[in-house]
Amino acid sequence: MQLHFTKMHGCGNDYIYLDCRETGLPAEIAVWSQKLSRRHFSIGADGIICICPPLTADGDATMRMFNADGSEGKMCGNGVRCVAQFLYTHGVPKDVIEIDTLMAGRKTLHRKGEGLWQAEMGHFSAMADTLPAVGLGAGPLVHAPLTAAGKTWDAACISTGNPHCIIEWPDCDTLPTGHALAAIGPEFEHHPAFPEGSTPSLFISKAPPAW
């Protein structure tokens, strides 16, 4: 089988992009996402994003996002900006592009320059039923004690269409790197408090030194 794809990234968040506006969503997209996302053994990516026909008459396209494990994600701000760039260069040369999603509503993208797009992500929510999150109270989950990776963290749990778990790290000097840092992320991503998973993020409270 011959597959035509585009590889793009926004702030390092890289996906394989498939133009499905005429062909429709591939039946085996979950399997494709698992196989093609394997780094060093295939194309390698955070997953596959399919650019599908719009859900509404005034939309320009619909974004369907599939993670590297085959599950379908709700939303990705970096991903939707890349979709806007793809559409701009493949038949939709507009400075304001409307992109539908199945789970996070309509996103409006504004072109700010060559390869630069601003996404209107809408309001965020820190309420447990929106994320969703369990066992942490109803919210707002701004200072939620969360035990993971061998300690209890003061976590902020918010959703901008997909759930994020933000933890504070004291400074750059003690931040783990490489495999040590990679081992921490899954502790939050697959934490039982987040039945649909979460995107872990680090907030470093002490600014890095001026080089």
Salt bridges, closest charged atoms under 4 A:
ASP14 OD2 - LYS7 NZ 3.19
ASP14 OD1 - ARG39 NH2 2.77
ASP19 OD2 - ARG21 NH2 2.87
ASP46 OD1 - ARG39 NH2 2.99
ASP58 OD1 - ARG106 NH2 3.00
ASP60 OD1 - LYS94 NZ 2.84
GLU72 OE2 - ARG64 NE 2.43
GLU98 OE1 - ARG106 NH1 3.48
ASP100 OD1 - ARG106 NE 2.49
GLU114 OE1 - ARG111 NH2 3.19
GLU120 OE2 - HIS110 NE2 2.66
ASP154 OD2 - HIS143 ND1 2.95
ASP173 OD2 - LYS206 NZ 3.94
GLU189 OE1 - HIS190 NE2 3.80
GLU196 OE1 - LYS74 NZ 3.00
